[in-house]
Amino acid sequence: MKIIFAGTPVFAAKALEALQKTGFDIILALTQPDRPAGRGMRLQASPVKILAQQYDIPLLQPETLKSPDTQAQLETFKPDVMVVAAYGLLLPEAVLRIPHHGCINIHASLLPRWRGAAPIQRALLEGDAETGVSIMQMDEGLDTGAVLLQRAFSIGPHDTTASLHDKLADLGSKCIVEALTLLDQGKLTSTPQNNAHACYAVKIRKIEAEIDWTHDAAHIDRMIRTFNPHPGAFTHLHGTMFKLWQADIVTRSNAHQAGEIMAADHNGIVVACGRDALSINILQKAGGRKLAAAPFLAGHPLQPGECFQKAAQDHQDISND
């Protein structure tokens, strides 16, 4: 079976490596062009490009797949299937028709729930009990194609977007190997999605990471875990921004103002919420490093009665990396 693989980030590279090590015939890798990144904004190769070069897999980095020349080039490979994982470029209908078995996507949600750009974050933020991977036959819609294989697991109380990403990347790599093995054996079946149960995981906006302390502690805890590692849930105190990276829910009376610091010692920084409270265990002051509560307080004392709050304006530059 001749496979074209299309993907860009680490999530995709895990799947490519699994296919390569299992012995599938990867005849071409597609990935996005090198992009400037880091403090020096130097051009950096994607994880998929790095891996493709490591395994001597032929590589293309088109700016778009809408070009007739690019489409004609893909046709010359005569692929049996194209595997797509977090590629980041739209696949037009002409490309979807090129492989004999079409294009198959690795999607990090339990479709039809959380179609779209940010399925990991949305599942966590909304308090879903489980998530998983769907192997899907691609069509012209946004993650609307038939599901070919699906595997689920529970979301833990301490899971973050970072930890779920790693679990889903590992699961996705196993699922695509299983799906292609079944396809090669003629045993892969498809199940149309129930559109009535669909919801969309719209792209995360940085302003969503600003904490509103009038929400209950469980919601704010999910925010902190959802926006870890990016962009970081944040709040303000005396005009200074703080990013919060880890917290525990504390059952407390609601006698304090939302956002008020109730206690600040080596055990944590306890902050009142609309319901219950949070004990902040790891945080970061603008321009500083991530620190546990005790060393943070040693250099940046916080006092009970001080109050975290939202910024005075809605459109703030929240990057302090």
C-alpha positions as CSV (number, residue, x, y, z in Angstrom):
1,M,0.0,0.0,0.0
2,K,1.5,3.3,-1.2
3,I,0.9,6.1,1.3
4,I,1.3,9.9,1.1
5,F,1.5,11.4,4.6
6,A,0.5,15.0,5.2
7,G,1.2,16.6,8.6
8,T,3.2,19.3,10.4
9,P,3.5,19.3,14.2
10,V,4.7,16.7,16.8
11,F,1.2,15.1,16.9
12,A,1.6,14.2,13.2
13,A,5.2,13.2,13.5
14,K,4.3,10.5,16.1
15,A,1.9,9.0,13.5
16,L,4.4,9.2,10.7
17,E,7.1,7.4,12.8
18,A,4.6,4.7,13.8
19,L,3.7,4.0,10.2
20,Q,7.4,4.0,9.2
21,K,8.4,1.6,12.0
22,T,5.5,-0.7,11.2
23,G,6.7,-1.1,7.7
24,F,4.1,0.9,5.7
25,D,5.3,2.3,2.4
26,I,5.5,6.1,2.8
27,I,6.1,7.3,-0.7
28,L,5.9,11.0,0.1
29,A,5.6,13.4,3.0
30,L,3.7,16.7,2.8
31,T,4.3,19.4,5.4
32,Q,4.0,23.1,5.7
33,P,6.9,25.4,4.6
34,D,9.5,26.3,7.1
35,R,8.2,29.1,9.4
36,P,10.0,31.7,11.5
37,A,9.9,30.8,15.2
38,G,11.6,31.5,18.5
39,R,13.1,34.7,19.8
40,G,15.4,35.1,16.8
41,M,12.5,34.3,14.4
42,R,14.7,32.0,12.4
43,L,13.1,29.6,9.9
44,Q,12.4,26.2,11.5
45,A,11.6,22.9,10.0
46,S,8.4,21.2,11.1
47,P,8.7,17.9,13.2
48,V,7.3,16.0,10.2
49,K,10.0,17.5,7.9
50,I,12.8,16.6,10.4
51,L,11.4,13.0,10.6
52,A,11.0,12.6,6.9
53,Q,14.6,13.7,6.3
54,Q,15.7,11.2,9.0
55,Y,14.0,8.3,7.1
56,D,14.9,9.6,3.6
57,I,11.2,10.0,2.7
58,P,10.6,12.3,-0.3
59,L,9.3,15.6,0.9
60,L,7.1,18.4,-0.5
61,Q,6.3,21.7,1.2
62,P,3.8,23.5,-0.9
63,E,2.3,26.8,0.2
64,T,-1.1,25.5,-1.0
65,L,-2.7,22.4,-2.4
66,K,-5.0,24.4,-4.7
67,S,-2.3,24.8,-7.4
68,P,-3.0,22.6,-10.5
69,D,0.8,22.0,-10.8
70,T,1.0,20.6,-7.2
71,Q,-2.1,18.5,-7.8
72,A,-0.6,17.1,-10.9
73,Q,2.7,16.3,-9.0
74,L,0.7,14.4,-6.4
75,E,-1.1,12.4,-9.0
76,T,2.2,11.1,-10.4
77,F,2.8,9.2,-7.1
78,K,-0.4,7.2,-7.7
79,P,-1.0,6.8,-3.9
80,D,-3.4,4.2,-2.5
81,V,-4.2,6.5,0.4
82,M,-3.3,9.8,2.0
83,V,-3.0,10.0,5.7
84,V,-3.6,13.5,7.1
85,A,-2.7,14.6,10.7
86,A,-2.7,18.2,11.8
87,Y,-1.5,19.3,8.4
88,G,-2.8,22.9,8.5
89,L,-3.6,23.2,4.8
90,L,-7.0,22.8,3.2
91,L,-7.3,19.7,1.0
92,P,-9.4,20.7,-2.1
93,E,-11.8,18.2,-3.7
94,A,-9.3,17.5,-6.5
95,V,-6.7,16.3,-3.9
96,L,-9.3,14.2,-2.0
97,R,-9.9,12.3,-5.2
98,I,-6.3,11.5,-6.0
99,P,-5.7,8.4,-3.7
100,H,-7.4,5.2,-4.6
101,H,-8.9,4.9,-1.0
102,G,-9.2,8.7,-0.5
103,C,-7.8,10.7,2.3
104,I,-7.9,9.5,6.0
105,N,-7.6,12.0,8.9
106,I,-6.4,11.4,12.4
107,H,-8.6,13.7,14.6
108,A,-8.1,14.2,18.3
109,S,-11.7,14.0,19.5
110,L,-14.7,11.6,19.6
111,L,-16.4,12.7,16.4
112,P,-19.0,14.2,15.8
113,R,-18.1,16.0,19.1
114,W,-15.5,18.7,18.7
115,R,-15.0,19.0,15.0
116,G,-12.6,21.8,14.1
117,A,-9.4,23.4,15.2
118,A,-9.1,23.0,18.9
119,P,-10.7,19.7,20.0
120,I,-8.3,19.0,22.8
121,Q,-8.7,22.4,24.5
122,R,-12.5,22.4,24.1
123,A,-13.1,19.0,25.5
124,L,-11.0,19.9,28.6
125,L,-12.6,23.3,29.0
126,E,-16.1,22.0,28.8
127,G,-15.5,19.4,31.4
128,D,-15.9,16.3,29.1
129,A,-15.5,13.0,30.9
130,E,-13.6,11.5,28.0
131,T,-11.8,12.2,24.8
132,G,-10.1,10.1,22.2
133,V,-9.1,9.7,18.6
134,S,-11.3,9.3,15.5
135,I,-9.9,7.9,12.2
136,M,-12.1,9.6,9.6
137,Q,-12.6,9.4,5.9
138,M,-12.2,13.0,4.7
139,D,-14.7,14.8,2.5
140,E,-15.2,18.4,1.6
141,G,-16.8,19.3,5.0
142,L,-15.0,20.3,8.2
143,D,-14.4,16.9,9.9
144,T,-17.7,15.7,8.6
145,G,-16.7,12.4,7.0
146,A,-17.5,8.9,8.0
147,V,-15.7,7.5,11.1
148,L,-13.6,4.5,10.3
149,L,-12.2,3.7,13.7
150,Q,-12.5,5.3,17.1
151,R,-10.9,4.8,20.5
152,A,-11.6,6.7,23.8
153,F,-10.1,7.2,27.2
154,S,-11.1,9.1,30.4
155,I,-9.9,12.7,31.0
156,G,-8.2,12.7,34.4
157,P,-8.6,15.4,37.1
158,H,-5.1,16.7,36.6
159,D,-4.9,16.4,32.8
160,T,-3.8,19.5,30.9
161,T,-3.8,20.3,27.2
162,A,-0.1,19.3,27.2
163,S,-0.7,15.9,28.8
164,L,-3.8,15.1,26.7
165,H,-1.9,16.1,23.5
166,D,0.8,13.5,24.3
167,K,-1.8,10.8,25.2
168,L,-3.8,11.5,22.0
169,A,-0.6,11.6,19.8
170,D,0.3,8.2,21.1
171,L,-3.2,6.9,20.7
172,G,-3.5,8.4,17.2
173,S,-0.3,6.7,16.1
174,K,-1.7,3.3,17.2
175,C,-5.1,4.0,15.7
176,I,-3.8,4.8,12.2
177,V,-1.6,1.7,12.2
178,E,-4.7,-0.4,13.1
179,A,-6.9,1.4,10.6
180,L,-4.5,1.0,7.7
181,T,-3.9,-2.6,8.6
182,L,-7.7,-3.3,8.5
183,L,-7.9,-1.3,5.2
184,D,-5.1,-3.4,3.7
185,Q,-7.1,-6.5,4.7
186,G,-10.4,-5.2,3.3
187,K,-11.9,-5.2,6.8
188,L,-12.2,-1.4,7.5
189,T,-15.8,-0.3,7.9
190,S,-17.2,3.2,8.0
191,T,-20.0,4.8,10.1
192,P,-21.6,8.1,9.0
193,Q,-21.5,10.8,11.7
194,N,-24.7,11.9,13.4
195,N,-24.8,15.6,12.5
196,A,-27.4,16.2,15.2
197,H,-24.7,15.5,17.8
198,A,-22.0,17.6,16.2
199,C,-20.3,20.6,17.9
200,Y,-17.4,22.7,16.8
201,A,-14.0,23.3,18.5
202,V,-13.3,26.9,17.4
203,K,-9.8,28.2,17.5
204,I,-8.6,29.4,20.9
205,R,-8.3,33.1,21.3
206,K,-5.8,34.4,23.9
207,I,-8.3,36.6,25.6
208,E,-10.3,33.5,26.6
209,A,-7.4,32.7,29.0
210,E,-8.2,35.7,31.2
211,I,-9.7,34.5,34.5
212,D,-13.0,35.7,35.6
213,W,-13.0,34.9,39.4
214,T,-16.7,35.1,39.6
215,H,-16.8,31.6,38.0
216,D,-16.7,28.6,40.3
217,A,-13.4,27.0,41.2
218,A,-14.0,23.9,39.1
219,H,-14.4,26.0,35.9
220,I,-11.3,28.1,36.7
221,D,-9.3,25.0,37.4
222,R,-10.3,23.7,34.0
223,M,-9.2,27.0,32.5
224,I,-5.8,26.7,34.1
225,R,-5.4,23.2,32.7
226,T,-6.8,24.0,29.3
227,F,-4.4,26.9,28.7
228,N,-1.4,24.9,29.8
229,P,1.0,25.1,27.9
230,H,-0.4,28.0,25.7
231,P,-1.2,30.7,26.2
232,G,-1.4,30.3,30.0
233,A,-4.4,31.3,32.1
234,F,-3.8,34.8,33.4
235,T,-5.1,37.4,35.9
236,H,-3.9,40.8,37.2
237,L,-3.0,42.3,40.6
238,H,-2.1,46.0,41.0
239,G,-1.7,46.2,37.2
240,T,0.7,43.3,36.9
241,M,-0.1,40.2,35.0
242,F,0.3,36.7,36.6
243,K,0.0,33.4,34.8
244,L,-1.4,30.4,36.7
245,W,-0.1,27.0,35.9
246,Q,-1.4,24.6,38.5
247,A,-4.0,24.7,41.2
248,D,-6.2,22.6,43.5
249,I,-9.8,23.1,44.3
250,V,-10.5,24.0,47.9
251,T,-14.0,23.8,49.4
252,R,-14.5,27.1,51.3
253,S,-17.4,29.4,52.3
254,N,-18.2,32.2,49.9
255,A,-17.7,35.0,52.5
256,H,-14.8,36.5,50.5
257,Q,-14.9,38.6,47.4
258,A,-14.2,36.7,44.1
259,G,-10.5,36.9,43.4
260,E,-9.6,37.8,47.0
261,I,-6.4,36.2,48.4
262,M,-7.6,34.2,51.4
263,A,-4.2,32.8,52.4
264,A,-0.6,32.9,51.0
265,D,2.0,30.6,52.5
266,H,4.2,27.6,51.7
267,N,1.0,25.5,51.3
268,G,-0.2,27.6,48.4
269,I,-2.0,30.8,47.5
270,V,-5.7,30.4,48.2
271,V,-8.0,32.6,46.1
272,A,-11.8,32.9,46.5
273,C,-13.9,32.1,43.5
274,G,-17.6,32.5,42.7
275,R,-18.0,29.2,44.4
276,D,-15.3,27.5,46.5
277,A,-11.7,28.5,46.1
278,L,-8.4,27.6,44.4
279,S,-5.1,26.9,46.0
280,I,-2.5,28.2,43.4
281,N,0.5,25.9,43.4
282,I,2.6,27.1,40.4
283,L,2.4,30.6,39.0
284,Q,4.5,33.1,37.1
285,K,4.8,36.9,37.3
286,A,5.1,38.8,34.0
287,G,8.7,38.6,32.9
288,G,9.6,36.0,35.5
289,R,9.9,32.2,35.7
290,K,7.3,29.6,36.7
291,L,7.7,29.0,40.4
292,A,6.0,26.9,43.1
293,A,4.0,28.9,45.7
294,A,6.7,28.9,48.4
295,P,9.7,30.2,46.4
296,F,7.4,32.6,44.5
297,L,6.2,34.2,47.7
298,A,9.7,34.5,49.0
299,G,10.5,36.9,46.2
300,H,7.0,38.3,45.5
301,P,5.0,38.6,48.8
302,L,1.2,38.5,48.4
303,Q,-1.1,39.4,51.3
304,P,-4.5,38.1,52.3
305,G,-7.1,40.7,51.3
306,E,-5.4,41.6,48.0
307,C,-7.6,40.8,45.1
308,F,-6.8,39.4,41.7
309,Q,-9.0,40.8,38.9
310,K,-9.5,41.1,35.2
311,A,-7.6,43.8,33.3
312,A,-9.3,47.2,32.9
313,Q,-9.3,46.7,29.1
314,D,-10.4,43.7,27.2
315,H,-7.6,43.7,24.6
316,Q,-4.4,43.1,26.4
317,D,-1.0,41.7,25.2
318,I,-0.8,38.7,27.4
319,S,2.4,37.2,26.2
320,N,5.2,37.2,28.8
321,D,7.2,34.2,27.3
